[in-house]
Amino acid sequence: MNLKMMEDGFRMILEGMGEDIHREGLIDTPKRVAKMYQELMTGLSGDTKAEDILKTRFHEKYDEMIVVPNIEFASMCEHHFLPFTGCAHVAYIPGDCVVGLSKIPRVVEFYARFPQIQERMTRQIAELIQKVLQPRGVAVVLEASHMCMTMRGVKKPGASMVTTQLLGRFKTDEKTRAEFMSYIKPYIRH
């Protein structure tokens, strides 16, 4: 990332707003904003490949559902560059391997660190788990509140969006899907 370009760009935004960029409270703001975006957009650095997050696998004879509910995340909407925050609920039914508990939240965090839309992020999480672990099924539900809808535009605080991606048995087997939904129901706001 080019921090100098980001600083200069934000300085231009402030000037475009009619702000005095030499005002005490704004002198270091472009530098702080550039560092903030560097922190929030670590996915753009290319330092980590998504597949690497799930590379350590354990070959276990476990064929029941594994559910990791209520994974909090914060991402940045690529349309208005305002945050959206929420929870991810992820499940998979192992094929011939499982991953450590922390790996599923790491996958969520990885995809949250790009300019993003919720629909794509939901799909990316599910497709990565399916591709790398080759489980019998994957389910991902994201529920998030978008600042681009709550503080601007339609201005509807409290509104949220739920997106789902169901693969394998979660898509084809109603009983499996219902079991997953029963596990995450206590965490869903609506």
C-alpha positions in Angstrom: 0.0 0.0 0.0 1.2 3.5 -0.8 0.6 5.4 2.5 1.8 8.7 1.0 -0.7 8.5 -1.9 -3.5 7.7 0.6 -2.5 10.6 2.8 -2.4 13.0 -0.2 -5.7 11.7 -1.4 -7.4 12.2 2.0 -5.9 15.7 2.3 -7.5 16.5 -1.1 -10.9 15.2 0.2 -10.6 17.5 3.3 -9.7 20.4 1.0 -12.6 19.5 -1.3 -14.9 19.7 1.8 -13.7 23.2 2.4 -11.7 22.2 5.6 -8.6 24.0 6.7 -6.0 21.2 6.5 -3.6 23.3 8.6 -6.1 23.4 11.5 -4.6 21.7 14.6 -7.2 18.9 14.8 -6.6 18.0 11.1 -2.9 18.3 10.7 -2.2 14.6 11.2 -5.6 13.3 10.1 -4.5 12.3 6.6 -1.7 10.2 8.1 -4.1 8.6 10.7 -6.6 7.8 8.0 -4.0 6.2 5.7 -2.8 4.0 8.6 -6.4 3.1 9.5 -7.1 1.9 5.9 -3.8 0.0 5.9 -5.0 -1.8 9.0 -8.5 -2.4 7.8 -7.5 -3.5 4.3 -4.8 -6.1 5.2 -6.3 -8.5 2.6 -5.1 -6.2 -0.2 -1.5 -6.6 0.9 -1.3 -10.1 -0.6 0.8 -11.3 2.4 -1.6 -14.2 3.1 -3.3 -16.5 0.7 -6.8 -17.6 1.8 -6.0 -21.3 1.3 -3.0 -21.0 3.7 -5.4 -20.3 6.6 -6.8 -23.8 6.3 -3.6 -25.7 5.4 -3.2 -27.3 8.8 -5.7 -30.1 8.9 -6.3 -33.1 11.1 -7.4 -36.4 9.7 -10.2 -37.4 12.1 -13.1 -39.8 11.7 -15.7 -37.2 12.6 -18.8 -37.0 10.4 -21.1 -34.8 12.4 -21.8 -31.1 12.0 -19.2 -28.6 13.3 -20.7 -25.2 14.0 -18.9 -22.0 14.9 -21.6 -19.4 15.6 -21.4 -15.7 16.4 -18.1 -14.8 14.8 -18.0 -11.0 15.1 -16.6 -9.1 12.1 -16.2 -5.6 10.7 -15.6 -4.8 7.1 -15.8 -1.9 4.7 -18.5 -1.5 2.1 -16.8 -1.0 -1.3 -19.6 1.2 -2.5 -19.4 4.0 0.1 -16.3 3.0 2.2 -18.4 3.0 5.3 -18.2 0.1 7.8 -20.6 -2.8 8.0 -20.4 -5.0 11.2 -22.1 -8.1 12.2 -21.7 -11.8 13.0 -20.9 -14.8 10.9 -22.3 -18.3 11.6 -20.3 -21.1 9.9 -20.8 -24.8 9.8 -19.3 -27.7 7.9 -19.7 -31.5 7.9 -16.2 -32.9 7.5 -15.1 -35.2 4.8 -11.8 -36.8 5.9 -10.4 -33.8 7.9 -11.1 -31.1 10.4 -9.4 -27.8 11.2 -8.6 -26.2 14.5 -11.3 -24.0 16.0 -9.5 -20.7 15.3 -9.3 -21.3 11.6 -12.9 -20.6 10.8 -12.9 -17.2 12.5 -9.6 -16.5 10.7 -11.3 -17.2 7.3 -14.1 -14.7 8.2 -11.5 -12.1 9.3 -9.5 -12.6 6.1 -12.4 -11.8 3.8 -13.6 -8.9 6.0 -10.3 -7.2 5.4 -11.0 -6.2 1.8 -13.3 -3.6 0.3 -16.3 -5.8 0.3 -20.0 -6.5 -0.2 -21.7 -8.9 2.2 -23.1 -11.2 -0.5 -19.6 -11.8 -1.9 -18.0 -12.2 1.5 -20.6 -14.9 2.4 -19.9 -16.8 -0.8 -16.1 -16.5 -0.5 -16.1 -18.0 3.1 -18.2 -21.0 2.0 -16.4 -21.6 -1.2 -12.9 -21.5 0.5 -14.0 -24.1 3.1 -15.5 -26.3 0.4 -12.5 -26.0 -1.8 -9.8 -26.7 0.8 -11.5 -29.1 3.2 -13.8 -30.8 0.7 -16.4 -31.4 3.4 -19.8 -33.0 2.8 -21.4 -29.6 3.2 -20.8 -26.0 4.2 -23.2 -23.4 5.6 -22.5 -19.7 6.1 -24.9 -17.1 7.4 -23.8 -13.4 7.8 -26.0 -10.9 9.5 -24.7 -7.3 9.4 -25.6 -3.7 9.9 -24.4 -1.3 7.2 -23.5 2.2 8.0 -24.2 3.2 4.4 -27.9 2.4 5.1 -28.1 3.4 8.8 -26.4 6.8 8.9 -26.7 8.0 5.3 -29.1 7.4 2.4 -32.3 5.8 3.8 -31.1 6.4 7.4 -32.7 3.3 9.0 -30.8 2.5 12.2 -31.3 -1.0 13.4 -31.8 -2.4 9.9 -29.6 -5.3 9.1 -29.1 -7.7 6.2 -28.8 -11.5 6.3 -27.0 -13.5 3.6 -26.6 -17.2 3.3 -24.5 -19.6 1.3 -25.4 -23.3 1.5 -23.3 -26.0 -0.2 -23.5 -29.8 -0.3 -25.8 -31.4 2.3 -26.8 -28.0 3.7 -28.3 -27.2 0.4 -29.8 -30.6 -0.5 -30.9 -31.9 2.9 -33.7 -30.0 4.6 -33.1 -31.8 7.9 -29.4 -30.9 7.9 -30.2 -27.3 7.1 -32.8 -27.2 9.9 -30.4 -28.6 12.4 -27.8 -25.9 11.5 -30.5 -23.2 11.8 -31.5 -24.5 15.3 -27.9 -24.1 16.5 -27.6 -20.5 15.3 -31.1 -19.3 16.0 -30.2 -17.9 19.5 -27.6 -15.7 17.9 -29.7 -14.2 15.1 -31.3 -10.9 16.0 -34.4 -11.3 13.9 
